[in-house]
Amino acid sequence: MNEADELRAGALRVLDENWLGESTRPAPRLYPHQWSWDSAFIAIGNARANPERATVELQSLFRAQWSNGLVPHIVFGTTGEDYFPSASFWTSEVSDAAPTAVRTSGICQPPVHALAVGALADRLPDGGRSFVPTVFEHLVAWHEYLFENRVIVHGLAEIWHPWESGMDNSPLWDGPMAALTPRDDEIPSYVRADTRVVDAADRPTSWEYDRYAYLAAYLRDHRYTPNDPEMIPFRVHDVLFNALFARSERELVRLAELVGADSEVHADRAHTLCSAIHSNLWDESIGMHAGYDIRQGSPISIPTAGGFAAVLAAPDPATAAAVTATLSKVLEPLEDHAVLLPTVPARHPAFEASRYWRGPAWINLMWLVALGLDEVNEAETARQLRDGITGLVERSGFFEYFDPNTGAGHGSNDFSWTAALYLAVLDQ
């Protein structure tokens, strides 16, 4: 067995060992439950390797969908109660919309699920004609939730907690988080489990966790659907979240045609979202798209990897060329013309090589940006990013994220979406 075969077998082993029967945990100890966008990436990786499991993965996630359409970011299992925040912290039952059969969190993660359904449909023998109808209405309801509850100003969906971005401690949130001044009695008591599993230097700080807990408790105390969005302490337009929203609406056009549903509404919404992204989130000062702090009424002019996901939102050729030019300046060389995409450019003052979303290279962001580059005809840079994905795994294994300077793995080992997206790159 050559090295490539051994790594493929290793990726399949990671997914097997993290399989919980109906879903896949992201990692053996650090993340013991089902996470929303993790399941989508895992299904993409399993689309060819284990399509039956990918089908079950997505269907199990949608069984936890709320009646208002929200897809919760965590679906809790029967173990791992010491994880913070636990099901008992979220108490999702305070909302009439929450499911009764399972316990969940009360917030969401980026809407990448339509891409997973589309990727799986393409690999199924019948082209997804049997599978897609079982999840299509769930996808529509999920997007309806976002349009009805989160698209409030500027035609873009807003996030109400850093965890909803998927990029928990990105420097993008430093300003909005610093504006939070909770009293000591407004910060819930908690005990972190993450720093007992991995090095604290790789994780968000206690200052950040205090604010994560405060915001989660605020949303919980308002039953996760505050009557007045103006009162929500954290409101941000995130590029990655909205670019995935737009790209997923485009995917719904294709899926709607497959099931015989109306596709025009999704085409219109995709166009509207794409226009709003490029009109409102382009930041000339950094030559790319950036987040927007709604409460402060100001752009967040910090270059991050998530901003490059705007290539998923059908930019015009001039915008695509400008984004690609900026991207070329922040890519870090790996070997044999492969490159890494740090979450924060190495020369930026906020860069920290091993601290979670403040510098490390993440496989999922590299994969998503490569997908967008393909769609704007930047195939060579997309290939370099995919070569970077395989190069990281060959060098360091299936870690959660990687030091962009050395390629060393950090966070949890045997991380499911690293294994899954490695398989997706190999299959491509």
N, C-alpha and C positions, 0 to 999 in steps of 0.2 A: 504494500500500500504506500503510494507516494504521499508527500506532504499535503497536497491539496485534498486528497481523499481522506487523510487523517483529520484535517480540519473540518471537512464537511461532516464526517462522523462525529467529531467533537461538538459541532453546532447542533446536530440532531440529539446528541446526548444531553446537552444543556436544556433543550426544549422538553425532552422526555422527563428529565429529573424535576423540572419546574411545573410539569403538568399536574393539575389538581383534580382532574376528572371531568370538569366542564370548562375550565379556564386555566390560564397559565400565570403563575406568579412571576413578577419581574425578576426576582432574585431569591435565593434560598432563605436568607435570614433577614435581610434589610427591608424587603417589601413582601410580606407574607400573603397579601390578598390579590384581588384582581383590580388592575388599573385600566382606565378607559383607553387612553391613546396607546398605552403599551399593548393592549389586546389587538388594536388595529394593526400596529407594526408586526406583531407576532403572527397575525393571520396572513399578512402579506408574505412573510417568510415561509409560512406553511402552505401557501397556495399551491405550490408544486410538490413540496416534500410530503405534506400530509393534509390534503384538502378536506378530508372528513373532519379532522380536528379543527382546522381553520373555520369550518362551518359552525361547529359546536361553540367555538370561542366567541364568535360574533353573536350568535343567537343567545348565548348565556348572558352576554353583556346587555343585550336589548331586553331581556326578561327583567332586568333591574331598572329599566327606564321609568321615569316618573310619568304620571298621567298628563302633566303639562308639557311633556316632550323632552325634558332635561335628561341627558345621559350623565349620570353621576361619575365623578372622577375616581371613586373607589367603591367597589362592591365587596363587602366584608364576608369572609368565610367564618368557619366555626373555631378557628385557632388564631393565635397572634393577637390576643386582646391587649397585650402589653405594648402594641404599636401605638404611637401617638401621632395624630389624634385617632382614638379608637372609635368604634361604632357608638359607644356610650357617650363619648364627647359630642359627636355630631347630632345624636338623637334626631335622626331624619324624620321620625314620626311626628315631630312638631308641625310638619307640613302635611296638609291633606292630600297633596299630590304624590307623596312618597309611596313606594310600594310597601306592602305588608309582608310579602313572602321572604324578602331579604332585607338586610340592613345595608345602608349606603351612606356616603358622604352627602353633602347638600350643595356642592359646587361642581363645576364641570372642568373639562380639559379641551384642548384644540380639536375641532371637528374634522378629523382625518378619516373617519369611518367609511365614508362613501368611496374613498380611494381603495380601502381594504376590500370592500365588497366588489368593486370593479376588478381589482387584481385577481381576486378569487374566481369571479365569474369567468374571466378570460382563461383560467386553467381547468375549469370543469368540462367534462366531455360534452355536455349539452349547452355549453356557453352560458351557464348560469340560469337557464330558463326554469329550472326547478327550485334553485336556491334563492335567487334575487327576490321573487315575490314574497318570501317569508320574512324579509327584512326591509323591503322597500318603504313600506308605510312608516316603519320605525325611523328610517333616515329622514323622511319628509317631516315627521313630527318633531324630530330633533332640530332640524333647521328652522321649523316654524317657531319653536321655543326661542331660538336665538333672535329671529326677526321680531317677534312680538315682545320679548322681554329685555333684550340686550342692545338692539339697534335703536338708540334714543336720540343721538345727535350726530350730525355729519354723515349719516348713512352707513356707519360702521358699527360692528358689534364691540361692546366694551366688556372688559374683564373686571371682576370685583374683588379679586384676590390674586396675589402673585402665583399661587399654585395653579390657577386656571390657565396661565400662559404655558405651563409645562416647564418653564425655565425659572424655577423658584427664586433663586437669589441673584438673578441677573442684575448688573449695575443699572439697567433700565429702571428698576424699581427703587433705587436709592433715594431719589428725590421725593416721589410719592410716599415712600415709607417714612422718611424723615419728617414729613408734614404731619404724621400721626403722633399725637402726644397723649397716649392713654395714661390715665392714673394707674397707680399700682393695683388698686382694687378692680380695675377694668381688665387686667391681664389674668386670664384663668391660670390656676395652678396646673402644672404639667410636669411630667418626667420624660425626657427624651430617650427614645430607644435607639435612634440612629447612631449616636456617638458611642454606644456600647458595641456596635458591630463594625464600624469603620473608623478610621482616624478622624478626629474632630477637625483637623486642618483641611480635610476634604469636604467639609459640610458647611451649611449656613451657620452664622454666628448666633449666639444667644440673643443679641439685640434684634436680629431678624426674626428669630423664633417667637419672641415675645409678641411681635407685631402680627406674625402669622396667626398665633392663638387668639389675639385680640380681634382680628378681622373675622376669623371663623366664628367666634362666639357672637360677634355683632350680627352676622348673617343668620346664625342659628336663632338668636333672640328675636329676629324679625321674620322667622319662619321661611327664610331663604327667598322671599319675594317681597322686599321692602316696598311699602306703598309709595314712597317718595324717593326716587333715585338720587335726587339732589342731596339727600342725607347720607348716602353711602360713603364711607370714609376713603375708599380706594376705587377710583374709576379711571381706566386707562384704555386707549385704543392701541392694541398690539399688532405689529405687522404680521408676525407669524400666524397668529390666531385668525386674522382676517384674510390673509392670503390663502390659508387652508380652507377657510369658509368659502371663498370665491371659487377655488379650484374644485372643491367638493360639490358646489352647485353645478359647475360644468359637468362633473361626473354624473350628477343626477339627471342631466339631459340624456345622456347615453343610457342610463339604467331605466329611465322612464320609457324610452322607446322600446326597450327590451320587454317591459311588462305591459306595454300598451297604455301607459298613463300619459297625462298632459306633460309635454317636455318644454313647452314655450315659457311657462312661468319660471322654470329653473334657468333657462337661457337668459331671460330678462333680469332675474335676480343676480346671476353671475356677472352680467355686464354692468349692472348698477354697482355691485361690490367692487369690481375691478376699477371702475372709474373713480369711486370714492377713495380707494387705496392710493391711486396715483395722484389724485387731486389734493388729498389732505395729508398724506404721510410722507411725501417726498421731501427730503431735507437737503437743500442745496449745500448747506455748510459742511456736510460730511459726504456728499455725493452718493447718497443711497436713501432708502426709506427708513424712517425711525418712528418710535412710539410717540404717543401724545397723551399728556397728563390732562385729563378733562377737568379735574377740580381746579388745577392751577391755570388752565387755559393756555398751556405752552407745550411746544414740542420737546421731546426728550432726545436731545442731539448726541446720542451715544451710539457708535457703530457696534452692532452685535451680529452674530451669525444669523439670528432670526430675521433680521432686516433683509437679508439676501433672498429669503423665501418669497419676496415680492415677485420674483421671476415666475412663480406659479400663477400669478394673477394677470396673465395675458398682457404684459406691458407693450407699448408701441416700440418699434425698433430702436428709436433714439434712447428711450428710457432703459431698455434692455441692455443696450451697449454701454450706457453710463454705469449701470449697476455692475456689469461684468468687469468694467475697467476698475472700479473700486474694489471689487472682489479680488482681482489679480494682485492687488497691493497688500492684502492681508493674509493670503494663503501662505502656509509654511511648508517648505520642501520636506519630503520624506525620503524617498529614494526612487531611482529609475523613473523619474518624471512624475511620480505620484506626489500628491500634496495633501495637507491637512487643513481643515477649516477651524481655527480656534473660535470659541464663542465670543471672545473679546480680543481685538488685535493685540499682539504681544507688546506693542509700543504704547498702548493706552495706559494711563495712570491707574485704571481700575483692574488691570490684568493681574490675575493670580493663577499660576499654571496648574494648580491641582485642586482649586476650590470650586467644585461643582459647576455652576453655569457662569463663572467669572473668568474663564480662560480655557479650560479643557476642550478638546475636540470630542464631539459626540457623534456617534454613528448615524443616529436618526436625522440630525440636521444636515450632515453631509449627504445623506441619501436623498432628502427632500430637495435640497438645493440642486443636486445633480439632476433630479427629475425635472425641475423647472428650467435648468439650463438646456436640457434636451429640447424642451418646448419652445425655446427662443433661438434654436439653431446654434447653440454654443456646445457642440458635441465633444470637442476636445477637452475643454475644461471639465465637463461632466465626467468624461472618462478618467481624468486625473483624480477627481474626487473619489470615484469608485475604486480606482487603484489604491487610493489612500485607505479606504475601508479595508480592503483585503490585506494591505500592507500592515495595518495596525493589528489585525487579528493574527497574522502570521508572526508578527514580532512579539506581541504581548498576550494574546489570548482574548477571551470573551469578557473583557471588563466593561464596567458601566460607562466610563469615559477615560480619556487619555491625555497625558501631558503633551501639549502640542510641540514642545521643544525636543522632547526625548522619545515620545511614543510610549512611555511607561503607562501601565494601566493603573487606574485609581477607582475608588468607590468599591462597589461589590464586584466580585468575580462571578462567572457563570450567569451573566446578565442576559435575559431572554431576548430583548430586541436587538442586542448586538449579534447574537447567534442567528436570529431570524433574518435580519437585513443583510448579514453576510451571505446567507443562503440565497437571498433574493438577488444580490449582486452576482453571485456565481451563476445562477440560472439565467440572468440576463446576458 
